[in-house]
Amino acid sequence: MPHITVEYTNNIQNEVNISELLQGINDSLISHTDLFSAKGIRSRAIKLTDYKVGNGLGNDAFIHVTLKISTGRTEAAKERVLEHLFNALESHIKEARTKNDIALSLGVSELDHDGNLYKQT
């Protein structure tokens, strides 16, 4: 734990190197050695081919990252991780955003020790 899922629209696959994005996510989380074990980090990406943004006109795009972590971390620690991770994501897609309108979102869910959803923000 943590587990990360990146959903991205297929209209940015030529502008955003998803493999590098996943590595950046892992690197960001690995840097929080007080919270996560590097061996427990699992990240994956899902390319979306069926999606709509707004009214469906134009070439709008999005990347949504879901971070699932186990319970027991303070709100301050979670905020620190999310801010660091969001900054890493923004940095990675900065150049691609000059060519596309890419919305970026990040959510976190806590799982109890049995792997069940506990809280989602």
N, CA, C and O atoms as a GROMACS GRO file, in nm:
protein
  484
    1MET      N    1   0.087  -0.115   0.000
    1MET     CA    2   0.000   0.000   0.000
    1MET      C    3   0.091   0.121   0.000
    1MET      O    4   0.185   0.118   0.080
    2PRO      N    5   0.078   0.220  -0.074
    2PRO     CA    6  -0.042   0.264  -0.143
    2PRO      C    7  -0.058   0.204  -0.283
    2PRO      O    8   0.036   0.155  -0.345
    3HIS      N    9  -0.182   0.211  -0.329
    3HIS     CA   10  -0.215   0.171  -0.465
    3HIS      C   11  -0.263   0.294  -0.539
    3HIS      O   12  -0.342   0.373  -0.486
    4ILE      N   13  -0.217   0.311  -0.662
    4ILE     CA   14  -0.247   0.429  -0.741
    4ILE      C   15  -0.306   0.386  -0.874
    4ILE      O   16  -0.254   0.296  -0.941
    5THR      N   17  -0.415   0.451  -0.912
    5THR     CA   18  -0.474   0.430  -1.044
    5THR      C   19  -0.479   0.565  -1.114
    5THR      O   20  -0.532   0.662  -1.060
    6VAL      N   21  -0.424   0.569  -1.235
    6VAL     CA   22  -0.427   0.689  -1.317
    6VAL      C   23  -0.520   0.662  -1.434
    6VAL      O   24  -0.498   0.570  -1.512
    7GLU      N   25  -0.625   0.742  -1.445
    7GLU     CA   26  -0.714   0.736  -1.560
    7GLU      C   27  -0.682   0.856  -1.648
    7GLU      O   28  -0.674   0.969  -1.598
    8TYR      N   29  -0.664   0.833  -1.777
    8TYR     CA   30  -0.631   0.944  -1.866
    8TYR      C   31  -0.702   0.927  -2.000
    8TYR      O   32  -0.724   0.815  -2.047
    9THR      N   33  -0.737   1.039  -2.060
    9THR     CA   34  -0.806   1.036  -2.188
    9THR      C   35  -0.705   1.009  -2.300
    9THR      O   36  -0.592   1.058  -2.299
   10ASN      N   37  -0.749   0.930  -2.395
   10ASN     CA   38  -0.656   0.885  -2.499
   10ASN      C   39  -0.608   0.997  -2.591
   10ASN      O   40  -0.514   0.977  -2.668
   11ASN      N   41  -0.669   1.114  -2.586
   11ASN     CA   42  -0.626   1.223  -2.673
   11ASN      C   43  -0.500   1.293  -2.624
   11ASN      O   44  -0.456   1.390  -2.685
   12ILE      N   45  -0.441   1.246  -2.515
   12ILE     CA   46  -0.314   1.303  -2.468
   12ILE      C   47  -0.200   1.201  -2.468
   12ILE      O   48  -0.090   1.229  -2.421
   13GLN      N   49  -0.228   1.083  -2.522
   13GLN     CA   50  -0.127   0.977  -2.515
   13GLN      C   51   0.002   1.011  -2.590
   13GLN      O   52   0.107   0.954  -2.560
   14ASN      N   53  -0.004   1.102  -2.686
   14ASN     CA   54   0.117   1.141  -2.758
   14ASN      C   55   0.190   1.256  -2.691
   14ASN      O   56   0.307   1.281  -2.721
   15GLU      N   57   0.123   1.327  -2.600
   15GLU     CA   58   0.185   1.440  -2.532
   15GLU      C   59   0.236   1.407  -2.392
   15GLU      O   60   0.327   1.473  -2.342
   16VAL      N   61   0.178   1.306  -2.329
   16VAL     CA   62   0.214   1.271  -2.192
   16VAL      C   63   0.272   1.129  -2.192
   16VAL      O   64   0.206   1.034  -2.235
   17ASN      N   65   0.394   1.117  -2.143
   17ASN     CA   66   0.455   0.985  -2.132
   17ASN      C   67   0.403   0.922  -2.002
   17ASN      O   68   0.447   0.955  -1.892
   18ILE      N   69   0.308   0.832  -2.018
   18ILE     CA   70   0.240   0.774  -1.902
   18ILE      C   71   0.336   0.691  -1.816
   18ILE      O   72   0.324   0.692  -1.693
   19SER      N   73   0.428   0.621  -1.877
   19SER     CA   74   0.525   0.544  -1.800
   19SER      C   75   0.608   0.635  -1.710
   19SER      O   76   0.632   0.603  -1.594
   20GLU      N   77   0.651   0.749  -1.764
   20GLU     CA   78   0.726   0.845  -1.683
   20GLU      C   79   0.638   0.908  -1.576
   20GLU      O   80   0.685   0.936  -1.466
   21LEU      N   81   0.511   0.929  -1.608
   21LEU     CA   82   0.417   0.982  -1.509
   21LEU      C   83   0.404   0.885  -1.392
   21LEU      O   84   0.408   0.927  -1.276
   22LEU      N   85   0.390   0.755  -1.421
   22LEU     CA   86   0.381   0.655  -1.314
   22LEU      C   87   0.509   0.653  -1.231
   22LEU      O   88   0.504   0.640  -1.109
   23GLN      N   89   0.624   0.664  -1.297
   23GLN     CA   90   0.750   0.665  -1.223
   23GLN      C   91   0.758   0.788  -1.133
   23GLN      O   92   0.806   0.780  -1.020
   24GLY      N   93   0.710   0.902  -1.184
   24GLY     CA   94   0.709   1.023  -1.102
   24GLY      C   95   0.618   1.009  -0.980
   24GLY      O   96   0.651   1.057  -0.872
   25ILE      N   97   0.505   0.944  -0.999
   25ILE     CA   98   0.414   0.918  -0.887
   25ILE      C   99   0.483   0.829  -0.783
   25ILE      O  100   0.482   0.860  -0.664
   26ASN      N  101   0.543   0.720  -0.830
   26ASN     CA  102   0.612   0.631  -0.737
   26ASN      C  103   0.725   0.703  -0.664
   26ASN      O  104   0.741   0.687  -0.543
   27ASP      N  105   0.803   0.782  -0.738
   27ASP     CA  106   0.914   0.856  -0.676
   27ASP      C  107   0.862   0.952  -0.569
   27ASP      O  108   0.922   0.966  -0.463
   28SER      N  109   0.750   1.019  -0.599
   28SER     CA  110   0.692   1.111  -0.502
   28SER      C  111   0.653   1.038  -0.374
   28SER      O  112   0.682   1.085  -0.264
   29LEU      N  113   0.588   0.924  -0.389
   29LEU     CA  114   0.546   0.848  -0.271
   29LEU      C  115   0.663   0.786  -0.197
   29LEU      O  116   0.663   0.780  -0.074
   30ILE      N  117   0.763   0.738  -0.271
   30ILE     CA  118   0.881   0.678  -0.209
   30ILE      C  119   0.954   0.781  -0.122
   30ILE      O  120   1.015   0.744  -0.022
   31SER      N  121   0.946   0.908  -0.159
   31SER     CA  122   1.015   1.012  -0.082
   31SER      C  123   0.956   1.030   0.058
   31SER      O  124   1.018   1.092   0.144
   32HIS      N  125   0.837   0.976   0.081
   32HIS     CA  126   0.774   0.984   0.212
   32HIS      C  127   0.802   0.854   0.290
   32HIS      O  128   0.712   0.776   0.320
   33THR      N  129   0.930   0.835   0.321
   33THR     CA  130   0.973   0.710   0.385
   33THR      C  131   0.910   0.689   0.522
   33THR      O  132   0.903   0.576   0.570
   34ASP      N  133   0.865   0.797   0.584
   34ASP     CA  134   0.801   0.783   0.715
   34ASP      C  135   0.658   0.730   0.705
   34ASP      O  136   0.598   0.693   0.806
   35LEU      N  137   0.603   0.726   0.582
   35LEU     CA  138   0.464   0.685   0.564
   35LEU      C  139   0.445   0.560   0.479
   35LEU      O  140   0.352   0.483   0.501
   36PHE      N  141   0.536   0.538   0.383
   36PHE     CA  142   0.516   0.429   0.288
   36PHE      C  143   0.642   0.347   0.268
   36PHE      O  144   0.754   0.399   0.273
   37SER      N  145   0.622   0.219   0.245
   37SER     CA  146   0.731   0.131   0.205
   37SER      C  147   0.737   0.128   0.052
   37SER      O  148   0.634   0.109  -0.013
   38ALA      N  149   0.854   0.145  -0.004
   38ALA     CA  150   0.868   0.147  -0.151
   38ALA      C  151   0.814   0.018  -0.212
   38ALA      O  152   0.755   0.021  -0.320
   39LYS      N  153   0.835  -0.094  -0.145
   39LYS     CA  154   0.791  -0.223  -0.199
   39LYS      C  155   0.639  -0.234  -0.205
   39LYS      O  156   0.586  -0.315  -0.282
   40GLY      N  157   0.569  -0.156  -0.126
   40GLY     CA  158   0.423  -0.165  -0.121
   40GLY      C  159   0.352  -0.080  -0.225
   40GLY      O  160   0.230  -0.091  -0.241
   41ILE      N  161   0.425   0.005  -0.295
   41ILE     CA  162   0.364   0.098  -0.391
   41ILE      C  163   0.328   0.023  -0.519
   41ILE      O  164   0.411  -0.046  -0.578
   42ARG      N  165   0.204   0.037  -0.560
   42ARG     CA  166   0.154  -0.025  -0.684
   42ARG      C  167   0.085   0.083  -0.766
   42ARG      O  168  -0.012   0.144  -0.720
   43SER      N  169   0.134   0.108  -0.886
   43SER     CA  170   0.069   0.209  -0.970
   43SER      C  171   0.034   0.147  -1.104
   43SER      O  172   0.103   0.058  -1.156
   44ARG      N  173  -0.076   0.196  -1.159
   44ARG     CA  174  -0.122   0.148  -1.289
   44ARG      C  175  -0.196   0.261  -1.358
   44ARG      O  176  -0.243   0.355  -1.294
   45ALA      N  177  -0.205   0.250  -1.490
   45ALA     CA  178  -0.275   0.352  -1.570
   45ALA      C  179  -0.380   0.286  -1.657
   45ALA      O  180  -0.362   0.175  -1.707
   46ILE      N  181  -0.490   0.357  -1.674
   46ILE     CA  182  -0.599   0.310  -1.759
   46ILE      C  183  -0.628   0.418  -1.861
   46ILE      O  184  -0.665   0.531  -1.827
   47LYS      N  185  -0.610   0.383  -1.988
   47LYS     CA  186  -0.640   0.476  -2.097
   47LYS      C  187  -0.789   0.471  -2.125
   47LYS      O  188  -0.846   0.364  -2.147
   48LEU      N  189  -0.850   0.587  -2.125
   48LEU     CA  190  -0.994   0.597  -2.150
   48LEU      C  191  -1.020   0.632  -2.295
   48LEU      O  192  -0.972   0.734  -2.346
   49THR      N  193  -1.096   0.548  -2.362
   49THR     CA  194  -1.132   0.577  -2.500
   49THR      C  195  -1.277   0.623  -2.511
   49THR      O  196  -1.314   0.687  -2.610
   50ASP      N  197  -1.357   0.593  -2.413
   50ASP     CA  198  -1.497   0.637  -2.408
   50ASP      C  199  -1.514   0.733  -2.292
   50ASP      O  200  -1.511   0.691  -2.176
   51TYR      N  201  -1.530   0.862  -2.322
   51TYR     CA  202  -1.542   0.964  -2.218
   51TYR      C  203  -1.602   1.090  -2.281
   51TYR      O  204  -1.603   1.105  -2.403
   52LYS      N  205  -1.652   1.177  -2.199
   52LYS     CA  206  -1.700   1.308  -2.240
   52LYS      C  207  -1.649   1.410  -2.139
   52LYS      O  208  -1.650   1.385  -2.018
   53VAL      N  209  -1.607   1.523  -2.189
   53VAL     CA  210  -1.570   1.635  -2.105
   53VAL      C  211  -1.665   1.748  -2.139
   53VAL      O  212  -1.671   1.792  -2.254
   54GLY      N  213  -1.739   1.794  -2.041
   54GLY     CA  214  -1.834   1.903  -2.065
   54GLY      C  215  -1.936   1.866  -2.170
   54GLY      O  216  -2.001   1.762  -2.161
   55ASN      N  217  -1.949   1.952  -2.271
   55ASN     CA  218  -2.047   1.927  -2.377
   55ASN      C  219  -1.995   1.833  -2.486
   55ASN      O  220  -2.066   1.805  -2.583
   56GLY      N  221  -1.874   1.785  -2.471
   56GLY     CA  222  -1.818   1.690  -2.566
   56GLY      C  223  -1.756   1.753  -2.689
   56GLY      O  224  -1.706   1.683  -2.777
   57LEU      N  225  -1.758   1.885  -2.696
   57LEU     CA  226  -1.698   1.956  -2.808
   57LEU      C  227  -1.552   1.987  -2.776
   57LEU      O  228  -1.516   2.001  -2.659
   58GLY      N  229  -1.472   1.998  -2.876
   58GLY     CA  230  -1.332   2.032  -2.855
   58GLY      C  231  -1.248   1.911  -2.822
   58GLY      O  232  -1.292   1.796  -2.832
   59ASN      N  233  -1.125   1.940  -2.784
   59ASN     CA  234  -1.028   1.834  -2.758
   59ASN      C  235  -0.986   1.835  -2.611
   59ASN      O  236  -0.869   1.814  -2.579
   60ASP      N  237  -1.082   1.858  -2.523
   60ASP     CA  238  -1.051   1.862  -2.380
   60ASP      C  239  -1.006   1.725  -2.332
   60ASP      O  240  -1.043   1.621  -2.387
   61ALA      N  241  -0.925   1.726  -2.228
   61ALA     CA  242  -0.866   1.603  -2.177
   61ALA      C  243  -0.860   1.609  -2.026
   61ALA      O  244  -0.874   1.715  -1.965
   62PHE      N  245  -0.839   1.493  -1.965
   62PHE     CA  246  -0.820   1.492  -1.820
   62PHE      C  247  -0.734   1.375  -1.778
   62PHE      O  248  -0.720   1.273  -1.846
   63ILE      N  249  -0.676   1.394  -1.660
   63ILE     CA  250  -0.604   1.290  -1.588
   63ILE      C  251  -0.660   1.290  -1.447
   63ILE      O  252  -0.659   1.393  -1.380
   64HIS      N  253  -0.708   1.175  -1.403
   64HIS     CA  254  -0.755   1.163  -1.265
   64HIS      C  255  -0.674   1.054  -1.196
   64HIS      O  256  -0.663   0.942  -1.246
   65VAL      N  257  -0.620   1.088  -1.083
   65VAL     CA  258  -0.538   0.995  -1.005
   65VAL      C  259  -0.612   0.961  -0.876
   65VAL      O  260  -0.655   1.050  -0.803
   66THR      N  261  -0.625   0.832  -0.851
   66THR     CA  262  -0.683   0.785  -0.726
   66THR      C  263  -0.573   0.719  -0.644
   66THR      O  264  -0.504   0.628  -0.691
   67LEU      N  265  -0.557   0.765  -0.524
   67LEU     CA  266  -0.457   0.712  -0.432
   67LEU      C  267  -0.531   0.639  -0.321
   67LEU      O  268  -0.613   0.699  -0.250
   68LYS      N  269  -0.503   0.511  -0.305
   68LYS     CA  270  -0.563   0.432  -0.197
   68LYS      C  271  -0.454   0.400  -0.097
   68LYS      O  272  -0.349   0.344  -0.130
   69ILE      N  273  -0.482   0.437   0.028
   69ILE     CA  274  -0.386   0.414   0.136
   69ILE      C  275  -0.458   0.346   0.252
   69ILE      O  276  -0.580   0.352   0.264
   70SER      N  277  -0.380   0.283   0.337
   70SER     CA  278  -0.440   0.224   0.457
   70SER      C  279  -0.465   0.334   0.560
   70SER      O  280  -0.405   0.441   0.554
   71THR      N  281  -0.553   0.306   0.654
   71THR     CA  282  -0.587   0.402   0.757
   71THR      C  283  -0.471   0.422   0.853
   71THR      O  284  -0.374   0.346   0.853
   72GLY      N  285  -0.482   0.527   0.935
   72GLY     CA  286  -0.385   0.546   1.042
   72GLY      C  287  -0.292   0.664   1.024
   72GLY      O  288  -0.210   0.690   1.112
   73ARG      N  289  -0.302   0.735   0.913
   73ARG     CA  290  -0.216   0.851   0.893
   73ARG      C  291  -0.291   0.978   0.934
   73ARG      O  292  -0.413   0.987   0.920
   74THR      N  293  -0.218   1.074   0.984
   74THR     CA  294  -0.281   1.199   1.027
   74THR      C  295  -0.327   1.278   0.904
   74THR      O  296  -0.280   1.256   0.793
   75GLU      N  297  -0.421   1.370   0.929
   75GLU     CA  298  -0.469   1.456   0.820
   75GLU      C  299  -0.353   1.539   0.765
   75GLU      O  300  -0.344   1.560   0.645
   76ALA      N  301  -0.266   1.586   0.852
   76ALA     CA  302  -0.152   1.666   0.809
   76ALA      C  303  -0.059   1.585   0.718
   76ALA      O  304  -0.010   1.636   0.618
   77ALA      N  305  -0.035   1.460   0.754
   77ALA     CA  306   0.050   1.374   0.671
   77ALA      C  307  -0.013   1.349   0.536
   77ALA      O  308   0.055   1.354   0.433
   78LYS      N  309  -0.144   1.323   0.534
   78LYS     CA  310  -0.212   1.300   0.406
   78LYS      C  311  -0.208   1.425   0.319
   78LYS      O  312  -0.185   1.416   0.199
   79GLU      N  313  -0.229   1.541   0.380
   79GLU     CA  314  -0.224   1.665   0.303
   79GLU      C  315  -0.085   1.688   0.245
   79GLU      O  316  -0.071   1.733   0.132
   80ARG      N  317   0.018   1.658   0.323
   80ARG     CA  318   0.156   1.674   0.276
   80ARG      C  319   0.183   1.584   0.156
   80ARG      O  320   0.242   1.628   0.057
   81VAL      N  321   0.139   1.459   0.164
   81VAL     CA  322   0.158   1.364   0.054
   81VAL      C  323   0.081   1.410  -0.070
   81VAL      O  324   0.135   1.409  -0.181
   82LEU      N  325  -0.044   1.450  -0.051
   82LEU     CA  326  -0.126   1.492  -0.165
   82LEU      C  327  -0.071   1.616  -0.233
   82LEU      O  328  -0.070   1.624  -0.356
   83GLU      N  329  -0.026   1.712  -0.155
   83GLU     CA  330   0.032   1.834  -0.214
   83GLU      C  331   0.159   1.801  -0.293
   83GLU      O  332   0.178   1.850  -0.404
   84HIS      N  333   0.244   1.719  -0.235
   84HIS     CA  334   0.369   1.681  -0.302
   84HIS      C  335   0.338   1.604  -0.431
   84HIS      O  336   0.400   1.629  -0.534
   85LEU      N  337   0.244   1.512  -0.423
   85LEU     CA  338   0.207   1.432  -0.540
   85LEU      C  339   0.143   1.518  -0.648
   85LEU      O  340   0.175   1.502  -0.766
   86PHE      N  341   0.053   1.608  -0.609
   86PHE     CA  342  -0.012   1.694  -0.707
   86PHE      C  343   0.090   1.784  -0.778
   86PHE      O  344   0.082   1.805  -0.899
   87ASN      N  345   0.185   1.837  -0.702
   87ASN     CA  346   0.290   1.920  -0.763
   87ASN      C  347   0.374   1.839  -0.862
   87ASN      O  348   0.411   1.890  -0.968
   88ALA      N  349   0.404   1.715  -0.828
   88ALA     CA  350   0.480   1.628  -0.919
   88ALA      C  351   0.400   1.602  -1.047
   88ALA      O  352   0.456   1.605  -1.157
   89LEU      N  353   0.271   1.578  -1.032
   89LEU     CA  354   0.186   1.555  -1.150
   89LEU      C  355   0.180   1.679  -1.238
   89LEU      O  356   0.196   1.670  -1.360
   90GLU      N  357   0.158   1.795  -1.177
   90GLU     CA  358   0.153   1.919  -1.254
   90GLU      C  359   0.283   1.944  -1.328
   90GLU      O  360   0.282   1.985  -1.444
   91SER      N  361   0.393   1.920  -1.262
   91SER     CA  362   0.523   1.939  -1.326
   91SER      C  363   0.539   1.848  -1.446
   91SER      O  364   0.592   1.888  -1.550
   92HIS      N  365   0.493   1.725  -1.432
   92HIS     CA  366   0.509   1.628  -1.541
   92HIS      C  367   0.426   1.664  -1.664
   92HIS      O  368   0.470   1.636  -1.776
   93ILE      N  369   0.310   1.723  -1.646
   93ILE     CA  370   0.223   1.751  -1.761
   93ILE      C  371   0.229   1.897  -1.806
   93ILE      O  372   0.152   1.939  -1.892
   94LYS      N  373   0.319   1.974  -1.748
   94LYS     CA  374   0.327   2.118  -1.778
   94LYS      C  375   0.337   2.146  -1.927
   94LYS      O  376   0.261   2.228  -1.979
   95GLU      N  377   0.426   2.081  -1.996
   95GLU     CA  378   0.443   2.104  -2.139
   95GLU      C  379   0.321   2.060  -2.219
   95GLU      O  380   0.280   2.129  -2.312
   96ALA      N  381   0.264   1.948  -2.184
   96ALA     CA  382   0.146   1.897  -2.254
   96ALA      C  383   0.028   1.993  -2.239
   96ALA      O  384  -0.056   2.002  -2.328
   97ARG      N  385   0.022   2.063  -2.127
   97ARG     CA  386  -0.088   2.158  -2.104
   97ARG      C  387  -0.080   2.279  -2.197
   97ARG      O  388  -0.179   2.349  -2.215
   98THR      N  389   0.036   2.304  -2.256
   98THR     CA  390   0.046   2.414  -2.352
   98THR      C  391  -0.022   2.377  -2.484
   98THR      O  392  -0.053   2.466  -2.563
   99LYS      N  393  -0.045   2.248  -2.508
   99LYS     CA  394  -0.106   2.201  -2.632
   99LYS      C  395  -0.251   2.158  -2.614
   99LYS      O  396  -0.329   2.165  -2.709
  100ASN      N  397  -0.287   2.116  -2.496
  100ASN     CA  398  -0.422   2.065  -2.467
  100ASN      C  399  -0.473   2.126  -2.338
  100ASN      O  400  -0.395   2.165  -2.251
  101ASP      N  401  -0.603   2.135  -2.327
  101ASP     CA  402  -0.665   2.174  -2.200
  101ASP      C  403  -0.681   2.046  -2.120
  101ASP      O  404  -0.776   1.970  -2.140
  102ILE      N  405  -0.587   2.022  -2.028
  102ILE     CA  406  -0.586   1.899  -1.949
  102ILE      C  407  -0.624   1.931  -1.806
  102ILE      O  408  -0.552   2.000  -1.735
  103ALA      N  409  -0.739   1.879  -1.764
  103ALA     CA  410  -0.780   1.892  -1.624
  103ALA      C  411  -0.709   1.784  -1.544
  103ALA      O  412  -0.697   1.670  -1.589
  104LEU      N  413  -0.663   1.820  -1.427
  104LEU     CA  414  -0.591   1.727  -1.340
  104LEU      C  415  -0.663   1.720  -1.207
  104LEU      O  416  -0.692   1.822  -1.146
  105SER      N  417  -0.692   1.598  -1.163
  105SER     CA  418  -0.757   1.581  -1.033
  105SER      C  419  -0.692   1.465  -0.960
  105SER      O  420  -0.635   1.374  -1.020
  106LEU      N  421  -0.703   1.471  -0.828
  106LEU     CA  422  -0.640   1.372  -0.742
  106LEU      C  423  -0.734   1.346  -0.624
  106LEU      O  424  -0.779   1.439  -0.558
  107GLY      N  425  -0.762   1.220  -0.599
  107GLY     CA  426  -0.846   1.182  -0.486
  107GLY      C  427  -0.776   1.077  -0.403
  107GLY      O  428  -0.689   1.004  -0.452
  108VAL      N  429  -0.814   1.070  -0.277
  108VAL     CA  430  -0.755   0.970  -0.188
  108VAL      C  431  -0.867   0.893  -0.119
  108VAL      O  432  -0.968   0.950  -0.079
  109SER      N  433  -0.847   0.764  -0.106
  109SER     CA  434  -0.938   0.677  -0.033
  109SER      C  435  -0.856   0.601   0.071
  109SER      O  436  -0.742   0.561   0.046
  110GLU      N  437  -0.915   0.583   0.187
  110GLU     CA  438  -0.851   0.503   0.290
  110GLU      C  439  -0.916   0.366   0.295
  110GLU      O  440  -1.038   0.354   0.285
  111LEU      N  441  -0.834   0.265   0.309
  111LEU     CA  442  -0.882   0.128   0.321
  111LEU      C  443  -0.849   0.077   0.460
  111LEU      O  444  -0.740   0.103   0.513
  112ASP      N  445  -0.943   0.005   0.518
  112ASP     CA  446  -0.912  -0.053   0.649
  112ASP      C  447  -0.818  -0.172   0.628
  112ASP      O  448  -0.781  -0.202   0.515
  113HIS      N  449  -0.782  -0.237   0.733
  113HIS     CA  450  -0.682  -0.344   0.725
  113HIS      C  451  -0.732  -0.467   0.650
  113HIS      O  452  -0.652  -0.552   0.610
  114ASP      N  453  -0.863  -0.476   0.629
  114ASP     CA  454  -0.919  -0.587   0.551
  114ASP      C  455  -0.929  -0.552   0.403
  114ASP      O  456  -0.975  -0.634   0.324
  115GLY      N  457  -0.887  -0.430   0.365
  115GLY     CA  458  -0.892  -0.389   0.226
  115GLY      C  459  -1.025  -0.329   0.184
  115GLY      O  460  -1.050  -0.311   0.065
  116ASN      N  461  -1.111  -0.298   0.281
  116ASN     CA  462  -1.240  -0.239   0.250
  116ASN      C  463  -1.232  -0.087   0.254
  116ASN      O  464  -1.157  -0.030   0.333
  117LEU      N  465  -1.309  -0.022   0.168
  117LEU     CA  466  -1.312   0.123   0.165
  117LEU      C  467  -1.359   0.177   0.298
  117LEU      O  468  -1.462   0.135   0.351
  118TYR      N  469  -1.285   0.267   0.352
  118TYR     CA  470  -1.314   0.324   0.483
  118TYR      C  471  -1.361   0.469   0.470
  118TYR      O  472  -1.463   0.507   0.527
  119LYS      N  473  -1.287   0.548   0.396
  119LYS     CA  474  -1.318   0.690   0.383
  119LYS      C  475  -1.267   0.738   0.249
  119LYS      O  476  -1.160   0.697   0.204
  120GLN      N  477  -1.342   0.823   0.185
  120GLN     CA  478  -1.299   0.877   0.057
  120GLN      C  479  -1.309   1.028   0.062
  120GLN      O  480  -1.408   1.082   0.110
  121THR      N  481  -1.204   1.096   0.012
  121THR     CA  482  -1.206   1.242   0.005
  121THR      C  483  -1.177   1.287  -0.135
  121THR      O  484  -1.173   1.408  -0.161
   0.00000   0.00000   0.00000
